[in-house]
Amino acid sequence: MKKIIIAMIVLLVIPIVLSQEAEVVLNHYGFGKTPNEVKFTIHCSGNVSISNITVYVDEKEVKSLSGLGPKQGVSITLTLEPGEHLIEVKTPEGAYDSEVVAVSSVPNKEVKPKEVISFIKSNNFKVAAGFVAISVIVVWLLIKRPKLDL
């Protein structure tokens, strides 16, 4: 009877010792074209696959993803209202991570490239070209002018 009890304890303890914990990492890495588009990466950081990844915003389910294998990741974009939000990622294996994100109500300003005007099209070029042309004509006239014999 003692041998059976010892065997059962060993058989129950081995899976606990050998099992590995599922781990997930949530990372906010930027915004989209508008400040309401928030970009995240979700990574399986453990050596065990995770399945049925659920994304929550302020404790409300917003997105479900299929599983990820060990050391794999995926990128997602969430559209959020302005303000501070708690983003959570949960899996049935018990993996969990969260992050607080602040979304601005100020829209992103588009940066327009400065208009580049070439020197040829500028007024300075026209003035310089006119001065050179007049100088060339004056020099030419001085050279061609008949010389006086004295």
Residue, then its C-alpha position, 0 to 999 in steps of 0.5 A: m500500500k505504501k508503494i502505491i501511495i508513493a508511486m501516486i505522489v511521484l506521478l502527480v509531482i512529476p508533471i508539476v516539476l516538468s511543466q513550464e509556465a505560459e508567458v505573454v508580453l504586451n508592448h505598446y510601440g507607437f501610434g498610427k496615422t491618428p493618435n486614436e490608432v494605438k499599436f501593440t505587440i503581443h509575444c509568447s515569451g515562454n517555452v510553451s505555446i499560448s492559445n486563445i489570446t484575448v485583448y481587453v480594453d478597460e475590462k471589456e473584451v475587444k479582440s481575440l487572437s489564435g495562439l502563438g508558439p514559443k518565442q513568436g509575436v504578433s502586432i495589433t492596432l486598436t482604435l481608442e477614444p482619447g483618455e487613459h486606458l488599461i489594456e490587458v492580454k489574457t490566455p486560458e493557460g494563465a498568461y497575463d500582461s497589461e499596460v496603461v496607455a494615454v491617448s491624446s485628443v490632439p490630432n497628429k500634425e502633418v509635416k509638409p515638406k518645405e517648398v524648395i526653390s531652385f536658384i535658377k528660379s529665384n529673383n537673385f539669379k535673375v538679377a545676377a544673370g542680368f548683371v552678367a549680361i550687361s557686363v559682357i555687353v559693356v566689355w564687348l563694346l569697349i573691346k570693339r570700339p575703334k582706337l584713336d590714333l594720336 
